[in-house]
Amino acid sequence: MVHLEGLSEGLLKIYDAAYSKDGWSDAMEACRRATSATHTLYYAVGTNDAITFSAKGCSPTLAPYKKSFEEYNHRFARPGNTGYDDVGLAFMQNSEVGAPIMDTDIWTLDWLENRPELQHNIEHFGIFRKMYINTSHDPLINAGIHFWYDTSHHSILGPDISTAAALGPHLAKAFDIARWAHGLRRKHQAVLSVLDRIELGVCVADGQGRIILSNAQAKDIFSESDGVWCDMSDMLATSNPELTSSIRVAVQDIAQTARGENDRNSVEFSIARKGFGSPLLLIVSPLRDADMELERNLHGCLITIVDTERPADLRLDAFGTAYHFTPMEKKAAGLLVIGLTTPEIGEELGVATSTAQTHVKSVFHKTRSSNRVNFVWRAVQFSPQIS
């Protein structure tokens, strides 16, 4: 059983946080209440020098414990001190994204009760049990949320675990959005005010699926009527009626998520174009305009369109270095981004199709990408395309 009221509030606050850099404390408080936790803590940090993104936030309940945190870090977070935090963080980073992990999935309760770290937590924070959620698909980002429970919780109840499981995929998607928006803010201090400087098609749909805002790149894509465009009702359309219907259903479902009425967190589409052109990649994510930069009480969708026929500077060399691509894998990655098929990649590289397939599988594996859309989105996140 899921705490539905808490889930609804949590979704709203999570997507507020994704777009508003000051929203993580409210999001953590909503997650804390939804799961009956004593405290919640969120963090994200790059594990490679090429990754500069970081974020953190906690429920207001942790505010009085700043000195206790400093003491904890001094005693237990020093290099070479192993056995609890380092093992737990490594376990969580390699766990399924969005799935709750109990402390007892990592250690036995008897072992935990004898740890000095846990004794410190009980004494200073009243914390006894922990639940974790990994929120990053990216192997170079260590990100997650901790749900901490006080000494009255010898076990964490099923409904609280179920609610955390429902929130988990949304926390992961919100992290993806926040990381992308962070790259834009670093140069321009705002996301929506610089849409025309983003070398991707970006548009915003309202709750009914109408496109209410598009940047110049999206308008160029729509004007060609090749792949995806806006119809007379300002709704997305394609040459395939079934695909058009699927996109519109997805947009409305995702808008419901932004209103806290649904639990679908994102949808990705590959859209064919005329002739032998490379497909457009379309990503639909929830958007709640927390800062009212667009329209009061907007609950809609952010739609990102990647036109692989118009490749921008994605810093693929640095991207490949960060993810430990071989020289041939870097070349294959560049060809993947511009939409070449595996046989075409093999032809360009002068290798057999089977060898090209090996390179493609390897770059997908190294970046934890399940398909081409995931892979291109990972590259975009690494280097937001801003002119």
Buried (B, 14 or more C-beta within 10 A) or exposed (E): EBBEEBBBBBBBBBBBBBBBBEBBBBBBBBBBBBBBBBBBBBBBBBEBEBBEBBBEBBBEBBEEBEEBBEEBEEEBEEEEEEEBBBEBBEBBBEBEBBBBBBBBEBBEBEBBEEBEBBEBBBEBBBBBBBBBBBBBBBBBBBBBBBBBBBEEBEEBEEBBBBBBBBBBBBBBBBBBBBBBBBBBBEEEEEBBEBBEBBBBBBBBBBBBBBBBBBBBBBBEBBEEEBBBBBEEEBBBBBBEEEBBEBBBEBBBBBBBBBBBBBBBBBBBBBBBBEEEBBBBBBBBBBBBBBBEEBEEEBBBBBBBBBBBBBBBEBBBEEBBBBBEBEEBBBBBBBBBBBBBBBEBBBBBBEBEBEBBBBBBEBBBEBBBBEEBBBBBBBBBBBBBBBE
